[in-house]
Amino acid sequence: MFEFLKYLGIFLASFTEGPTAGVSVGFLSRLGYMNIYLGYLTHVFGDLSADFLYYSLGYFGGIKLLPKLAKFFGFTLKEIEKAKIFFQSNRKKVIVFGKLSHFVGLPILITAGIAQYPWWKFLILDFFATAIKSAFLVAVGYYFGEVWKRYSNVFLDTTIALFMLIFIPIAYFLFKRRKQRKKK
């Protein structure tokens, strides 16, 4: 029973926070608490399940949500159409980049659904990107588990700094744009 709960925990953790779960699989495998192959497969399917959920949100609910988001952030229909054309002409690159980058993955996964990218093509592409990313994360946890444990505060500080450098200016730009549109 305990074996099942370990892998269920990895699946749920992968569903909610994939990178941390992937590194944990490697680390726990190194310590002998988990089979690395079962942990890896569980991580891949947990992460893939979350991605498909986000894709489905865009696919089934995005058309209704998109005008509200566009209005809220002050985008015009022409700008949205340009973004949609860009996505459609570069969809494979955008999906793989979004999956491997982690920072912009969620909006890209939802956008793939909104753009009505065929679910089976999405699933195949996302599976390969997830398998590569998961293998990297598990390897990091396995081979550098001790280093990760020792320097986790440095990684956390770096992530927070990157978040502040990237997302706060974007949020500022979007809200400023919305405010300017309201004045017009």
N, C-alpha and C positions, 0 to 999 in steps of 0.2 A: 504494500500500500504506500509506503514511504517513497518508493521509486516513482510511482505514478504521480505523487504530489510534487516531487522535484520538477518533473517535466511539465506538469500543469502550471507550476509557478513560472517556469521559463517561458512557456507559451503566453501566459498572461502578461508577463513583464515585457516580452517581445512585442506584444500587441500595443502596449502603452508607451514603452520607452526602449526601442529596439537596440540602439548602440550600447547602452549600459548592460542590457541583458546579454548581448553577444559577448562582451568582454567578460561578464560574469561566468558564462558557459566555459570559456577558456580557462579562467582562473580556477573555477571549481573542478574542472577536468584535471588540471595540473595537480591539484591537491588530492585527487582520487575520489572525489565525492560524486562524480558524474561521468558517464560514458560520453566521450567527446563527440562521437558520431551521432548518437541519439540527441545530444544537446544541440548540436549544430542543426540537424534536421528540424527539431522542435523550434529552434529560433527562426529558421527560414520560414516555416509555415505560420508562426505567430506574426512575424513582421509582414508577410505576404497577406495574411488575413486583414490586418489593419489597413494596408494599402488598398485592398479591394473594397473595404468599407468606405474609405475616403473617396475612391473613384466612384462608387455607387451613389454617394451623397451628391456628387457633381452630376452624375448621369441622370438620376431620377429627380433631384430637387434643385439642381443648379439653374435651370431655365427660370424658375420662379424666384430664386434667390439673386440671380445676377443683376436684374434691374435695380433691386433695392441696394445692393452693394455699390453699383455704379453711381446711383444717385447720392448715396451717403458719401462716397469719396470724390464726387464731382467729375466723373468720367462721362464723356459723350458716347453715344452709340457708335460714332465713327472710330473713336479710339478703341473701343471694345472690339469692333470688327477688325481693326488692324492687329490687335493682339491675337485674336482668333486665327487670322490668316497666318501670322508668324508661327503660332503653335502648330497649325496644320501642315505647314511646309517644313517644319523642323521637329515634328512630334517625337521621333525616336530619340534624337539627341536631347531634347528637353526632358523627356521622361527619365532617361538614364542619368542625366545631370542632376535632376531633382532628387532621384533616389540615392545617388551616391553622395550628394552634398549635405543631406540632412537638414540644413537650415531652410531651404526653400522647397523641400519635398512635399509638405502638406498642400500648399496652394497649387503646385503642379499636378499632384494626383487628382485633386478636385477639378482642376481645369481640364485634365484629360477626359474626365467624365462629362463635363459641360460641353466639350467639343464633340461628344458622342464618338470618341475613338472606340473602335470595336473592342468589346470586353475581352475576347479571346486573344487578340493581338496585344492588348494591354497586359494581360496576365502572363503571356509568354515573355514579353520584354521585361516586365517587372520581376518575374521569377529569376531570370538570368542576372539582372542587376542586384537583386536581393541576395542571390547565392554568392556572388562575388563579394558584396559588402559584408555579409555574414561571415564568410571565410576569413576575411581580413580582420574583423572584430574578434572572432574566436581565437585567431592566431595571436593577436595582440594580447588578449587575456592569458593565453597559454604561455607564450614565451616571455612576456614582459609583465606578468602578474605582480611580481614583487615590486618592480619599478612603478607600475600603475598605483599600487597601494601606497607606496612611499610618496609619490608626487601627485596624488589625486587633487590636492588643493591647487596646484599649479594648473592642472587641466581645467578645473572648475573656474578658476580666475580667468584663464584664457578664453573659455567659452563665454563667460559673462562679458568680457571686454569685446569680443567679436560681436556679440548680440547688441551691445550698446553702439558700437561703431557702424553696424549695418542697419539694424531695424529701427532704432530710434530716429535717425535722420529720415528714413523712409516714412515712418509714421508721421513725423513732423511735416514732411512734404505733402502727404495725402490730406492731413487735416487742414493745413494752410490752404491748399488748393480748394478744399471743400468750403472753407470760409470765404475765399475769394469768389467762388461761384455763387454763393448765397447773396453776396453784396450786389452781384450783377442782376 
